[in-house]
Amino acid sequence: MTREQSPPLSVSLHQLRLFVTLARHRSFTRAGDEFGITQSAVSRSIRELEDEIALRLFDRTTRQVALTDTGRRLLARIAPLVEELEATLRPRAQEGGEPRVVNLASSCGLTASVVPAMLASCHERLPDITIVMMDRPQNAVLQLVRSGEAELGLVAAPENLDELAAEPLFADGLAAVVGVSHRLSGAARIDWQQLRGTPLLLLDDDTGSLRAIEAALALHGVTGAVRQKLTQPAAVARMAEAGLGVGILPMHARAACDSAQTRFIPLVPNASRTIMLVRRKSRALRASAASVWSHIVASSSHTLISGQAVGA
């Protein structure tokens, strides 16, 4: 008696390309514009793909389209395969076509913390694409993306997203940073109000953190405290280690400046910011940049959220 076999899948390259494009744009209309087809044609093709593979790839509402967890996992594997298949089928275009170099701008604090693991993951999954890092203050990152000098940008909760499309990657909480001899060093959590009357060590305006920190301090009545504003998370940590005040840093900075002589302690109530990947709205990404975008978005579920690994 022979074992019953599942019928072969009937999935087209066109459907897979639409899936990757829709995941990038989060809009049936914009995905259709890139392919020169209607919104309903994109929707129908994606529905047929989901039916064929018996998986729901997107959550659809009247306002937005978002990848499901299944869709994120599939995107991480499908995007580089689609690009590789297209490059194989069009070798002549690839030989004289676009360079496989992607410029990624990142605000300095993120470059020193989450970016190295992100680049390593991209290199592993997209070994034929070279990512050139542009390490800048946050406002400069946004300008580089708007001007087209950088195709992608990594920033923390930007105030102004004019001309830019943004994909939230993960939420990042704020932590108090104290030396091991500080009276609060043994605490599991520190309430914002416990910072009253304490010299504070903060990051300056160029990091994308100051607005969120000042808002939280005002909300919890931490007024009148002496504030020193520094440009580097490591400087905040080292000054806190020396007993010169309590630092306030994004939790992601722990990867870059934690030491045996400091403690990163979550601040409560939580005041998290969203780390985002941004690109220009007005121009479709090149295939190589689109693959990097898709991989970063799909793998963001493994990144730190408020200091905890997702799924941990």
C-alpha positions in Angstrom: 0.0 0.0 0.0 1.5 3.3 -1.0 1.6 6.3 1.2 -0.8 9.0 0.1 1.2 12.0 -1.1 0.3 15.7 -0.8 -0.4 17.4 -4.1 2.4 19.5 -5.3 2.3 23.2 -4.6 1.4 25.6 -7.4 3.1 28.8 -6.4 4.5 31.3 -9.0 7.5 33.6 -8.8 5.1 36.4 -9.4 3.1 35.6 -6.3 6.3 35.4 -4.2 7.5 38.7 -5.6 4.2 40.2 -4.7 4.4 38.8 -1.2 7.9 40.3 -0.6 6.8 43.7 -2.1 3.6 43.8 0.0 5.6 43.0 3.1 7.8 45.9 2.3 5.1 48.5 1.5 2.4 47.3 3.9 0.0 48.6 1.3 -1.9 46.8 -1.5 -2.1 50.1 -3.5 1.7 50.8 -3.3 2.5 47.1 -4.1 0.2 47.3 -7.1 1.8 50.5 -8.3 5.2 48.9 -8.3 3.9 46.0 -10.4 1.6 48.1 -12.6 -1.5 46.2 -11.4 -4.6 47.1 -9.4 -5.0 46.8 -5.6 -7.6 44.1 -6.1 -5.3 42.1 -8.3 -2.6 42.2 -5.6 -5.1 41.2 -2.9 -6.4 38.3 -5.1 -2.9 37.0 -5.8 -1.9 37.1 -2.1 -5.1 35.4 -1.1 -4.5 32.6 -3.7 -0.9 32.2 -2.3 -2.2 31.9 1.2 -4.8 29.4 0.1 -2.3 27.4 -1.8 0.2 27.1 1.1 -2.6 27.0 3.8 -1.0 29.8 5.8 -2.2 33.3 6.7 0.6 35.7 5.9 -1.0 39.1 6.6 -3.4 40.6 9.0 -5.7 43.0 7.1 -7.6 45.9 8.5 -9.3 48.8 6.8 -6.3 50.9 7.6 -3.2 48.7 7.3 -1.7 45.5 6.3 0.7 43.7 8.7 2.7 40.5 8.5 1.6 37.7 10.8 4.3 35.9 12.8 4.1 33.2 10.1 4.5 35.8 7.4 7.6 37.2 9.1 9.3 33.8 9.3 8.4 33.1 5.7 9.6 36.5 4.5 13.1 36.0 6.1 13.5 32.9 4.0 11.7 33.8 0.8 13.1 37.3 0.2 16.7 36.3 -0.5 15.5 33.3 -2.5 13.4 35.4 -4.7 16.2 37.8 -5.4 18.6 34.9 -6.1 16.2 33.3 -8.5 15.6 36.5 -10.4 19.4 37.1 -10.6 19.8 33.6 -11.9 17.1 34.0 -14.5 18.4 37.4 -15.7 22.2 37.0 -15.6 22.9 39.6 -18.2 20.9 42.2 -16.4 22.7 41.4 -13.2 26.2 41.6 -14.8 25.6 45.1 -16.0 22.9 46.1 -13.5 22.7 47.5 -10.1 25.5 47.2 -7.6 24.8 44.8 -4.7 25.9 47.4 -2.2 23.4 48.9 0.2 24.0 52.1 2.3 22.5 51.8 5.7 22.6 54.9 8.0 22.2 54.4 11.8 22.2 56.7 14.7 25.3 56.4 16.8 23.9 54.6 19.8 22.2 51.9 17.8 25.4 51.4 15.7 27.3 50.6 18.9 24.6 48.2 20.3 22.1 46.4 18.0 23.6 47.0 14.6 26.5 44.6 14.8 24.2 41.6 15.4 21.9 42.9 12.7 24.7 43.2 10.1 26.0 39.7 11.0 22.6 38.3 10.4 22.3 40.0 7.1 25.8 38.8 6.1 24.8 35.2 6.9 21.5 35.3 5.0 22.5 37.7 2.2 26.2 37.0 1.7 26.3 38.5 -1.8 25.1 41.9 -0.6 27.6 44.4 1.0 26.1 46.8 3.5 28.0 50.0 4.0 27.4 51.6 7.4 26.9 55.3 7.8 27.2 56.1 11.5 25.7 59.5 12.2 23.6 61.5 14.7 19.9 60.7 14.3 18.9 63.9 12.5 21.7 63.3 10.0 20.5 59.8 9.5 17.0 61.0 8.6 18.5 63.6 6.2 20.7 61.0 4.5 17.7 58.8 3.8 15.6 61.7 2.5 18.4 62.8 0.2 18.9 59.2 -1.1 22.5 59.0 0.1 21.4 56.1 2.3 18.7 53.8 1.2 17.8 52.6 4.7 18.0 54.2 8.1 17.8 52.9 11.6 16.5 55.4 14.2 14.7 55.7 17.5 11.2 57.1 17.5 11.8 60.0 15.1 9.6 63.1 15.6 9.3 63.9 11.9 8.8 61.2 9.3 8.0 63.6 6.4 8.8 61.9 3.1 9.7 58.6 4.9 8.1 55.2 5.3 8.8 53.6 8.6 8.7 50.0 9.9 8.6 49.5 13.7 11.2 46.9 14.7 11.1 46.7 18.5 10.2 48.7 21.6 13.2 49.8 23.7 12.8 50.7 27.4 14.8 53.1 29.4 17.1 52.1 32.2 18.8 53.8 35.1 22.6 53.3 35.1 24.4 53.3 38.4 27.8 52.3 39.8 27.9 49.1 41.9 28.5 51.2 45.1 25.4 53.4 44.5 22.5 53.0 47.1 20.2 51.8 44.3 22.5 49.3 42.7 20.7 46.3 44.3 17.3 47.3 43.1 15.4 45.1 40.6 13.4 48.2 39.4 13.8 51.9 40.0 10.8 54.2 40.1 11.2 57.5 38.2 10.3 59.4 41.4 13.4 57.9 43.1 15.5 60.1 40.9 14.3 63.4 42.5 17.2 65.4 43.7 19.8 63.2 42.0 22.3 64.5 39.4 21.3 63.0 36.1 23.5 62.0 33.2 21.6 62.1 29.9 22.2 61.7 26.2 22.0 64.9 24.1 19.5 65.8 21.3 21.4 64.0 18.6 20.7 60.5 19.9 16.9 60.5 19.6 16.5 59.7 23.3 16.4 63.1 25.1 12.8 64.0 24.2 11.4 60.7 25.6 13.6 60.9 28.7 12.6 64.5 29.5 8.9 63.7 28.9 9.1 60.8 31.4 11.0 63.0 34.0 8.3 65.7 33.7 5.5 63.2 33.9 6.8 61.8 37.2 7.7 65.1 38.7 11.5 64.8 38.5 12.2 68.5 38.2 15.1 70.7 39.2 17.7 67.9 39.0 21.1 68.8 37.6 21.4 67.4 34.1 24.6 66.7 32.2 24.1 65.9 28.5 26.6 63.7 26.8 27.0 62.4 23.2 28.0 58.8 23.9 26.2 56.1 26.0 29.6 54.9 27.1 30.4 58.3 28.6 27.1 58.2 30.6 27.9 54.7 31.9 31.5 55.6 32.9 30.4 58.8 34.7 27.7 56.8 36.5 30.3 54.2 37.4 32.5 57.0 38.9 29.6 58.0 41.2 28.9 61.3 39.4 25.2 60.8 39.0 22.6 58.4 37.7 22.6 57.8 34.0 19.5 57.3 31.9 20.0 55.2 28.8 18.0 53.2 26.4 18.1 49.5 27.4 19.7 48.6 24.0 22.9 50.6 25.1 23.6 47.9 27.6 25.2 45.7 24.9 27.7 48.5 24.2 28.7 49.8 27.6 27.7 47.3 30.4 30.5 46.4 32.8 31.1 44.7 36.1 31.1 48.1 37.8 27.7 49.3 36.5 24.1 48.2 36.8 21.4 48.8 34.2 18.2 48.8 36.1 14.8 49.2 34.3 12.9 52.3 35.1 9.2 52.0 36.0 6.6 52.8 34.9 8.0 51.8 31.5 8.7 54.6 29.0 9.7 52.8 25.9 10.5 54.2 22.5 10.2 52.4 19.2 13.2 51.6 17.1 12.4 52.0 13.4 13.7 51.2 10.0 13.0 54.0 7.5 13.3 54.6 3.8 12.0 57.1 1.3 8.3 56.9 0.4 8.8 58.4 -3.1 11.1 55.7 -4.6 10.9 51.9 -4.6 13.9 50.2 -3.1 16.4 48.4 -5.4 16.2 44.6 -5.2 19.3 44.3 -2.9 18.1 47.1 -0.6 14.6 45.5 -0.5 16.1 42.2 0.5 18.0 43.8 3.4 14.9 45.7 4.4 12.8 42.5 4.4 15.4 40.5 6.3 15.8 43.1 9.1 12.0 43.4 9.4 11.5 39.7 9.5 14.3 39.1 12.0 13.3 41.9 14.3 11.2 39.5 16.3 14.4 38.1 17.7 15.7 41.5 18.8 15.5 42.9 22.3 12.2 44.4 23.4 12.5 46.5 26.6 15.5 44.5 27.6 13.9 41.0 27.1 14.4 38.7 24.2 11.3 38.2 22.2 9.9 34.7 22.8 12.1 34.2 25.8 
